[in-house]
Amino acid sequence: MAKSKRAFITGISGQDGSYLSELLLNKGYEVGGLIRRNAIGELGNIEHIKDDIKIYFGDLQSPESIALALLDFKPDEIYNLASLSSPFASFSDKFASIMITGVGALHVFERAKQIVPEAKVYQASTSEMFGVPKQVPQNEATPFSPANPYAAAKEFAHRMAVIGRLDRKQPQFISCGILFNHESPRRGLNFVTRKITAGVACIKNNKKEGIPLNEIGEPIVQNGKIKLGDLNAERDWGYSPDYVEAMWKILQQRQANDFVIATGEIHTVEDFVREAFATVGLDWKEYVVTDSNFVPPVQTGPLQGDASYAKKVLDWEPKTKFKDLVKIMVHYDLAKFS
């Protein structure tokens, strides 16, 4: 009987980490992952599969915790998904963004090289690295021009992944997925898409108490309104379960490389708002106000991906359409915030 493959995921309790865990378990993998310990011991998105995976507590700022986990688990594949993943919030804590998202990724690469040198490594890169791009849509050859601390940290990690791949003395298999925005009901409330769908649910359900908080610690719905930043910001939004399948396909290749993963469609925040309110039969203009506090100091975009290389090499295409993504998230939040 063939030995099961072993996959190790940093940030396993996040949106992508949890969906990737489910995918790999269904494929017969043994799955382990690193999460930061919290005071109340919550496992969040992986609570329902905690008995099927091996959990290690640690931090990307602690190389020792990474090393101990890799020594014990000895994975065949490593997916580095952990980061401080909010571009907006990264302006408030630049040093943490650089140390966790950037230097933390390098810790993963270096410990993998020392302990499991044959393991294939996936690095979660991001479309935010394109900043204000000189070409639309963006592909693997588009120059990076990061415009926030999160994107700068991700570019550092991406460059170090490429350097590790090219190292003549001890080359590593490190592939990067340059993923454009991808959402789901497991997205944190500090992201604009989930903020919108949670807000729509609270308004539709007439919810007055226990309303979730937004990215600056205020209730998402105040006086029956949702505060948003730039409604004209343009993004390429996909569905997280589709995108974690691409991550897995990237590590099944014989050679390490970089891949843009995207839908190829571009929508504004206003488009997302309109679809979310239309799902519950409401006119968004009656419930949304703009507030400059929610506009980042440096704006990015338009971000639109050209995933034709991924289609050709990985045989990957997104399955979920924009309108269906919005409906999935709204219906989940209608039940959650009932």
C-alpha positions in Angstrom: 0.0 0.0 0.0 1.4 3.4 -1.0 2.4 5.7 1.8 0.1 8.7 2.2 1.5 12.1 1.2 2.0 14.6 4.1 1.2 18.2 3.7 2.1 21.0 6.2 0.2 24.3 6.1 1.2 27.5 7.9 -1.9 29.6 8.6 -4.0 26.4 8.6 -6.9 28.0 10.5 -7.3 30.8 8.0 -9.7 30.9 5.1 -7.4 29.3 2.5 -5.7 27.0 5.0 -9.0 25.5 6.1 -10.3 24.9 2.5 -6.9 23.5 1.5 -7.0 21.1 4.5 -10.3 19.8 3.4 -9.2 19.3 -0.2 -6.0 17.5 0.9 -7.8 15.3 3.3 -10.2 14.3 0.6 -7.2 13.3 -1.6 -5.9 11.0 1.1 -3.2 13.3 2.5 -2.1 13.4 6.1 -2.4 17.1 7.0 -0.6 19.1 9.7 -0.4 22.8 10.3 0.9 25.7 12.3 -1.3 28.2 14.1 -0.7 30.9 16.6 -2.0 30.1 20.1 -4.7 32.4 21.3 -5.9 33.0 24.9 -9.2 31.1 24.5 -8.0 28.3 22.4 -10.3 28.9 19.4 -9.5 27.0 16.2 -11.9 28.9 14.0 -12.2 27.6 10.5 -10.7 24.2 11.4 -12.7 23.4 14.5 -14.8 20.8 12.4 -11.7 18.9 11.2 -9.4 19.2 14.3 -9.5 15.5 14.9 -8.4 14.8 11.3 -5.3 17.0 11.3 -2.2 17.5 13.4 -2.0 20.9 14.9 1.3 22.6 15.9 1.3 25.9 17.8 3.9 28.4 16.7 4.6 31.6 14.9 6.5 32.6 11.7 8.6 34.9 13.9 9.8 31.8 15.9 12.0 29.8 13.6 12.3 27.2 16.3 8.6 26.5 16.3 8.7 26.0 12.5 11.7 23.7 12.8 10.2 21.6 15.6 7.0 21.1 13.6 8.8 20.1 10.4 11.1 17.7 12.4 8.1 16.0 13.8 5.8 16.0 10.8 8.3 15.6 8.0 6.0 16.8 5.2 6.3 16.1 1.4 4.6 19.4 0.7 4.6 22.7 2.5 2.1 25.5 1.9 3.1 28.8 3.4 -0.2 30.7 3.8 0.4 32.5 7.1 0.6 36.3 7.0 -0.9 39.5 8.3 -3.1 39.5 5.3 -4.9 42.9 5.3 -3.3 45.6 3.1 -5.3 48.3 4.8 -4.3 47.2 8.3 -0.6 46.9 7.3 -0.3 50.6 7.3 -1.0 50.6 11.1 1.6 47.9 11.9 4.3 48.1 9.2 7.0 46.2 11.3 4.8 43.3 12.1 3.8 43.0 8.4 7.4 42.9 7.3 8.5 40.5 10.0 5.6 38.0 9.8 4.6 38.2 6.1 8.1 38.8 4.7 10.8 37.5 7.0 8.5 34.8 8.3 8.3 33.3 4.9 12.1 33.2 4.7 12.1 31.3 8.0 9.9 28.7 6.5 12.1 28.4 3.4 15.3 28.1 5.4 13.9 25.6 7.9 12.5 23.5 5.1 15.8 23.5 3.3 17.6 22.3 6.5 15.0 19.7 7.7 13.0 18.5 4.6 15.1 19.5 1.6 13.1 17.3 -0.8 9.8 18.9 0.2 8.0 21.0 -2.4 7.1 24.5 -1.0 4.2 26.7 -2.1 4.5 30.4 -1.3 1.3 32.5 -1.2 2.1 35.6 -3.3 -0.5 38.2 -4.0 -1.8 40.5 -6.8 -1.2 43.4 -4.3 2.4 43.2 -5.4 1.4 44.8 -8.7 0.3 47.9 -6.9 -0.8 50.5 -9.5 0.0 48.3 -12.5 1.3 49.6 -15.9 -0.7 47.0 -17.7 -4.2 45.5 -17.4 -4.7 42.6 -17.0 -1.6 41.4 -15.1 0.3 38.2 -15.8 3.5 36.5 -14.6 5.7 39.0 -16.5 4.0 42.2 -15.2 6.5 44.2 -13.1 5.8 44.5 -9.4 5.2 47.9 -7.8 3.9 47.3 -4.2 2.0 50.2 -2.7 1.4 49.1 0.9 3.5 47.4 3.6 1.7 44.1 3.1 2.5 44.0 -0.6 6.1 45.0 0.0 6.5 42.1 2.5 4.9 39.7 0.1 7.3 40.9 -2.7 10.3 40.2 -0.4 9.0 36.7 0.3 8.3 36.2 -3.4 11.9 37.3 -4.4 13.4 35.1 -1.7 11.4 32.1 -3.1 12.8 32.7 -6.6 16.3 33.0 -5.2 15.9 29.7 -3.3 14.7 28.1 -6.5 17.7 29.4 -8.5 20.4 28.5 -5.8 23.0 26.4 -7.7 24.4 24.8 -4.5 21.1 23.7 -3.0 18.1 24.6 -5.1 14.7 24.3 -3.5 11.4 23.5 -5.1 9.5 26.7 -4.3 6.6 27.7 -6.4 4.6 30.9 -6.0 0.9 31.4 -6.6 0.2 35.0 -7.4 -3.4 34.9 -6.3 -5.9 37.7 -7.0 -8.6 38.5 -4.5 -10.5 35.4 -3.4 -13.3 35.3 -0.9 -15.7 33.0 0.9 -17.9 32.9 4.1 -14.7 32.1 6.0 -13.1 35.4 5.1 -12.4 37.7 8.1 -14.7 40.6 8.8 -11.8 43.0 8.3 -12.0 42.4 4.6 -14.4 44.6 2.6 -16.3 41.8 0.9 -17.2 40.0 4.2 -17.9 43.4 5.8 -20.4 44.0 3.1 -22.2 40.6 3.2 -22.3 40.7 7.1 -23.7 44.2 7.0 -26.3 43.3 4.4 -27.4 40.3 6.6 -27.6 42.4 9.7 -29.7 45.1 7.9 -32.0 42.5 6.4 -32.4 40.6 9.7 -33.0 43.9 11.7 -30.2 42.9 13.9 -29.5 45.5 16.6 -27.3 43.8 19.1 -24.1 41.8 18.8 -23.4 43.4 15.4 -19.9 42.4 14.2 -17.1 45.0 14.2 -15.4 46.4 11.2 -11.7 46.9 10.5 -11.3 49.9 12.8 -13.3 48.4 15.7 -16.7 50.0 15.1 -20.0 48.2 14.5 -20.3 47.3 10.8 -23.9 48.7 10.8 -24.4 52.1 12.5 -27.8 53.9 12.3 -28.8 51.4 9.6 -25.8 52.3 7.4 -22.6 50.6 6.3 -19.5 52.8 6.0 -17.2 51.9 3.1 -14.2 53.5 1.4 -13.6 53.8 -2.3 -16.5 52.3 -4.2 -14.7 52.6 -7.5 -11.8 50.3 -6.4 -11.5 47.6 -9.0 -10.6 44.0 -8.2 -10.7 40.5 -9.7 -12.7 38.4 -7.2 -12.8 34.6 -7.1 -14.0 31.9 -4.7 -11.4 30.5 -2.2 -12.2 26.7 -2.7 -11.5 27.1 -6.4 -8.2 28.8 -5.6 -6.8 26.2 -3.1 -7.3 23.6 -5.8 -4.8 25.7 -7.9 -2.4 25.7 -5.0 -2.4 21.9 -4.9 -2.0 21.7 -8.7 1.0 24.0 -8.6 2.9 21.6 -6.3 2.1 18.6 -8.5 4.3 20.0 -11.3 7.7 18.6 -12.1 9.3 22.1 -12.1 8.8 25.0 -9.7 7.4 28.2 -11.2 5.1 31.2 -10.7 1.5 31.2 -11.6 -1.2 34.0 -11.7 -4.5 32.6 -10.4 -7.5 34.8 -11.2 -10.9 34.9 -12.9 -9.9 37.4 -15.5 -13.0 39.5 -14.6 -12.9 42.9 -13.0 -15.5 44.4 -10.7 -15.8 47.5 -8.5 -16.6 47.5 -4.8 -19.9 49.2 -5.9 -20.6 46.1 -8.1 -20.1 43.9 -5.1 -22.3 46.1 -2.9 -25.1 46.2 -5.5 -25.1 42.4 -5.9 -25.1 41.8 -2.2 -28.1 44.1 -1.5 -29.9 42.8 -4.6 -29.6 39.2 -3.2 -31.9 40.3 -0.3 -34.1 42.6 -2.4 -32.8 46.0 -1.1 -31.5 49.1 -2.8 -27.9 49.6 -1.7 -28.0 53.3 -2.1 -30.3 53.6 0.9 -27.8 51.8 3.2 -24.2 52.7 2.2 -22.2 55.8 2.9 -18.6 56.5 2.0 -16.0 57.4 4.7 -12.4 58.4 4.0 -11.3 56.6 7.1 -11.7 53.4 5.1 -9.6 54.5 2.2 -6.0 53.3 2.5 -3.2 56.0 2.4 -2.0 54.6 -0.9 -4.5 53.0 -3.2 -3.9 50.1 -5.6 -5.4 48.8 -8.8 -7.1 48.2 -11.1 -6.1 44.6 -10.4 -7.2 42.1 -13.0 -5.5 38.8 -13.6 -4.6 36.9 -16.8 -4.5 33.2 -15.7 -4.0 31.8 -19.2 -0.6 30.3 -18.2 -2.3 28.4 -15.3 -5.0 27.2 -17.6 -2.4 25.9 -20.1 0.0 24.3 -17.6 -2.2 23.4 -14.6 -5.5 22.8 -16.5 -7.0 25.1 -14.0 -10.0 27.5 -14.4 -12.2 29.1 -11.8 -15.6 27.4 -11.4 -17.5 30.0 -9.4 -18.9 33.2 -11.1 -18.9 36.6 -9.4 -22.7 36.7 -8.7 -22.7 33.2 -7.3 -19.8 34.1 -5.0 -21.7 37.1 -3.6 -24.8 35.0 -3.1 -22.9 32.2 -1.3 -21.5 34.8 1.2 -24.7 36.7 1.7 -26.8 33.5 2.4 -24.1 32.3 4.9 -24.2 35.6 6.8 -28.0 35.8 6.7 -28.0 32.5 8.7 -25.0 33.5 10.9 -26.3 36.9 11.9 -30.0 36.0 12.2 
